[in-house]
Amino acid sequence: MPVQDAYAKLEAQLPKNKIQVRSDTLPTLDKPVIRSFSSRPAQDVGGGVESDQVQVDATYPPSKQVVWRVIREHFFANRGIPKATLLASLREKYGKETITNPNLRERAANDSQIQSLVWLFDDQGRLAPLPKTNSAATVTECLNTAVELAMNLSKNAINNPQRGWCFDSYNAVYTSVRESELPELYLTMRVEAVSLPLALRASEATAKWQKDIAEGQHKQDVEKAKQQEKPKL
């Protein structure tokens, strides 16, 4: 989704929240470009009050800026929501999860033990299989890669990553939940939707664009230097 469309939708969905924009200055551009924006309650919300916090991360020029990651943290009202109710809603929206509890490196034996769920998708939005080896560890690695990419996108620190499964295939929805004091309830939910292949393609295009700008400036500086008269020695 284009960044401006995402901003408008977020503002419409959470009109009472306050949106904060983070931006960066890039060469040859007069105005800063959006790096990310977040929506949070205008005032601190106490326990037991339903609320949402959302962060949206954007790709950089020269391509049109689009969303590559969205993180939503939801706090349920009162003492939480029944586990079965939340899990049923998630499965209704995304389908049967690909894996549970990858952070624990062991799948949940039953729904009552679920602490996190992952849905993997291909580029067409269809459910996709896990990598063949060490799947739980790989999913955790992809989550860490997304965090690193978001931190370093403007610095082009990931220009040429080792292209592994994460950058080739990780289009995913990762959901983690936290239990209430009552073991039958979930108190909070964190949903992260991310496309690392999209983010990498955009990052590589940005890196090439900035390299071309730097090389062009270098050539201009050399040509300008050539126009100087010979020094008097």
C-alpha positions in Angstrom: 0.0 0.0 0.0 1.3 3.5 -0.8 2.4 5.4 2.3 -0.1 8.2 2.0 -3.0 5.8 1.7 -1.7 3.9 4.8 -1.5 7.2 6.7 -5.1 8.1 5.8 -6.5 4.7 6.7 -4.7 4.7 10.0 -5.9 8.1 10.8 -9.5 7.1 10.0 -9.3 3.8 11.9 -7.9 5.4 15.1 -9.2 9.0 15.0 -8.6 9.6 18.7 -4.9 8.6 18.5 -2.0 10.9 17.9 0.2 10.2 14.8 3.9 10.9 15.0 6.0 10.9 11.8 9.7 10.0 11.6 11.5 11.2 8.5 15.0 11.3 6.9 16.8 13.7 4.6 18.1 12.2 1.4 20.4 13.7 -1.2 18.8 15.7 -4.1 15.4 15.8 -2.4 14.1 19.1 -1.1 11.8 17.6 1.5 12.4 14.9 4.1 10.9 11.5 3.2 8.8 9.5 5.6 10.7 6.7 7.4 7.9 5.5 9.6 4.8 6.8 11.4 3.1 5.6 14.6 -0.3 6.0 16.1 -0.7 6.1 19.9 -3.4 7.2 22.3 -3.1 11.0 23.0 -3.0 10.3 26.7 -1.6 7.4 28.8 -4.1 4.6 29.0 -4.5 2.7 32.2 -4.8 -1.1 32.6 -8.1 -2.6 31.6 -8.8 0.0 28.9 -9.0 -1.2 25.3 -6.5 0.6 23.1 -4.2 0.3 20.1 -0.7 1.4 19.2 0.4 1.0 15.5 3.7 1.5 13.7 4.0 1.7 10.0 7.4 1.4 8.2 8.0 2.7 4.7 10.3 2.0 1.8 12.5 4.8 0.5 12.8 6.6 -2.9 13.5 6.5 -5.8 10.6 4.0 -6.1 7.2 5.1 -4.9 7.1 4.8 -1.1 5.1 1.8 0.1 4.5 0.0 3.4 6.8 -3.0 4.1 6.0 -3.5 7.8 3.1 -2.8 10.1 3.2 -3.5 13.9 0.0 -3.4 15.9 -0.2 -3.7 19.7 -3.7 -4.2 21.1 -4.7 -4.0 24.8 -7.9 -5.8 25.5 -10.5 -4.3 27.9 -11.0 -5.3 31.5 -9.0 -8.4 32.4 -8.6 -9.7 28.8 -10.3 -11.7 26.1 -11.0 -15.5 26.1 -8.1 -17.3 24.4 -10.5 -19.3 22.2 -12.3 -16.2 21.0 -9.0 -14.4 19.9 -7.5 -17.5 18.2 -10.8 -18.2 16.3 -10.8 -14.5 15.1 -7.2 -14.7 13.9 -7.8 -18.0 12.1 -10.9 -16.6 10.5 -8.9 -13.7 9.1 -5.6 -15.4 8.2 -6.4 -19.1 7.9 -4.7 -22.0 9.7 -1.4 -20.8 11.1 1.8 -22.1 9.7 3.6 -22.6 13.0 3.0 -21.9 16.7 5.5 -20.8 19.3 8.6 -20.4 17.1 10.2 -18.3 19.8 10.2 -21.3 22.1 11.5 -23.6 19.4 8.7 -26.1 20.2 5.2 -26.0 18.8 2.3 -25.7 21.2 0.8 -29.0 22.2 -2.7 -27.4 22.2 -4.3 -24.0 21.9 -4.1 -23.2 25.6 -0.2 -23.2 25.3 0.0 -20.8 22.3 2.2 -17.8 22.9 2.8 -16.9 19.3 1.6 -17.8 15.8 3.0 -17.3 12.3 1.3 -17.2 9.0 3.6 -17.4 5.9 2.5 -16.2 2.5 3.9 -16.1 -1.0 4.0 -13.0 -3.2 0.4 -13.6 -4.3 -0.9 -13.7 -0.7 -1.4 -17.4 -0.6 -0.4 -19.4 2.5 3.1 -20.8 2.0 5.1 -23.6 3.7 7.9 -23.4 6.2 11.5 -23.7 5.1 12.5 -27.4 5.2 15.2 -27.2 7.9 15.2 -25.6 11.3 12.0 -23.8 10.7 11.4 -22.3 14.1 14.9 -20.9 14.3 14.6 -19.5 10.8 11.4 -17.6 11.6 13.0 -16.1 14.7 16.0 -15.1 12.5 13.6 -13.4 10.1 12.0 -11.4 12.9 15.4 -10.1 14.0 16.3 -9.3 10.4 13.3 -7.1 10.1 14.2 -5.2 13.2 17.8 -4.7 11.9 16.5 -3.6 8.5 14.1 -1.0 10.0 17.0 0.5 12.1 19.5 0.7 9.2 17.3 1.3 6.1 18.3 5.0 5.7 22.0 4.2 6.3 22.0 1.5 3.6 23.8 -0.7 6.0 22.1 -3.7 4.4 23.0 -3.0 0.8 24.2 -6.5 0.0 22.9 -8.9 2.7 23.6 -12.6 2.5 20.5 -13.5 0.5 19.0 -16.3 2.6 15.5 -17.6 3.0 14.3 -14.5 4.9 15.0 -12.1 2.1 13.7 -14.4 -0.5 10.5 -15.7 1.1 9.6 -14.0 4.4 6.2 -12.5 3.8 4.5 -13.1 7.1 2.1 -12.2 9.9 3.6 -12.9 13.3 1.3 -12.6 16.3 2.4 -12.8 19.9 0.0 -12.9 22.9 0.3 -12.3 26.6 -1.8 -14.1 29.2 -3.9 -12.3 31.7 -3.8 -13.0 35.4 -6.6 -15.4 34.5 -5.0 -18.3 32.5 -8.1 -18.6 30.2 -7.6 -15.0 28.9 -5.2 -13.1 26.8 -4.4 -9.5 28.0 -2.5 -8.2 25.0 -1.9 -9.0 21.3 1.0 -7.9 19.1 0.7 -8.4 15.3 3.5 -7.8 12.9 2.9 -8.0 9.2 6.1 -7.8 7.2 7.5 -8.4 3.7 11.3 -8.7 3.7 11.5 -9.4 -0.1 9.7 -6.1 -0.7 11.9 -4.2 1.7 15.1 -5.7 0.2 14.2 -4.8 -3.4 13.4 -1.2 -2.3 16.6 -1.0 -0.2 18.7 -2.1 -3.1 17.1 0.4 -5.4 17.7 3.2 -2.9 21.4 2.1 -2.5 21.9 2.2 -6.3 20.2 5.6 -6.6 22.4 7.1 -3.9 25.5 5.5 -5.4 24.6 7.0 -8.8 24.1 10.4 -7.2 27.5 10.2 -5.4 29.3 9.2 -8.6 27.6 12.0 -10.6 28.7 14.5 -8.0 32.2 13.1 -8.1 32.4 13.5 -11.9 31.1 17.1 -11.6 33.7 18.0 -9.0 36.5 16.5 -11.2 35.3 18.4 -14.3 35.1 21.6 -12.4 38.6 21.2 -11.1 39.8 20.7 -14.7 38.6 24.1 -15.6 41.0 25.9 -13.2 44.0 27.6 -14.7 47.4 26.2 -14.2 48.9 27.3 -10.9 51.7 29.8 -10.8 54.7 27.9 -9.4 
